[in-house]
Amino acid sequence: MRVDQWVPAYHRGDAIGDEAALLRDFFRADGFESEIYCLSRDRGLEGESRLFSEFPRPSAGDLTILHFALPSPLTRALRELPGKKGLIHHNVTPARFFAGHDPEIARIASLGRTELESLRDAVDLAWADSEFNRLELAEMGFRDPCVLPLFIDFAKYEKPHSRFAFDLFRDERINILFVGRVAPNKRIENLIKTTFYFKKFISPLVRLIVVGKTNTFPKYYQSCARQADDFHLRPDEALFLGHVPDAEMYALYRAADVFLSLSEHEGFCLPLIESMIFDLPVIALGATAVPFTLGGAGILMNRFRPDETAELAERVARQGELRRSLVESGRRELRAFKAFPRERFLLESVRGLG
């Protein structure tokens, strides 16, 4: 029996790509033939994947799994494919977040929702990587959707961090960290407002560090950079670092005082889990998948106000007892996340297809 995976774009360091690689290795270890097929891929991943044009026609007992996060020709191909079919829903950000920034991305997002619904009666297995995503599938009418928590390679986080980067940011300033691409749904402008309030009314010794791609929505990124300048935040007080190597990323998690997410739409939000790994307290807006991923860890806010958010960040950074309790709650939640029997659940689902 073959268990193959389709991903529209196979990227190094991408949560979906990393999960696909872990799943492929898991299936192979359990005796299945398994490959990753993609429409495009990063240079250097040729040995880790095959192009979709090479995909062989499956037999009746084979299973093909589509990782869905954006529209692509793979959607129609899956609908028409013989054999058993599965879906892992990673979420599509609603078009309304992009309408005023990039009409083409808004159109693609809208199409993605339509394509996802078109798979409702075509798949034998419907999985979601969060309870929020499972609820979306249920609302669309998918049969018996289940949560398959994201497969994560926890061993990679044990690798050494950059001592230079850690020392560079471990100074007298409070470091507020956010990890994620600079996109409208992430509400980077609210991170800037929070940092401005902190600097003006609490302490000038503050630094916002945003790690994530800045070229997906260049106009939005430029507007955020202008806003930081308008609020008189110097480049060393509001840093947009773009994508950084893992060793530097791990150093930033260690050097930060608080992870702050004011995102209004997340399908899972892996950086919340990463913050728990590095004992970094989390403050987050309780929107979409965030409460499900954060669980009993961190502090959830039901609204955004820059004054309340900045004052909360200051307390988390400076009050030792509060910080220790948040670190411990993160450790408990991480243990529970790791304890989910992903491998057994996945094998039972696959073998239950008959």
Order of alpha helices (4+ residues) and beta strands (2+ residues): beta-alpha-beta-beta-beta-alpha-beta-alpha-beta-alpha-beta-alpha-beta-alpha-beta-alpha-beta-alpha-beta-alpha-beta-alpha-beta-alpha-alpha-alpha
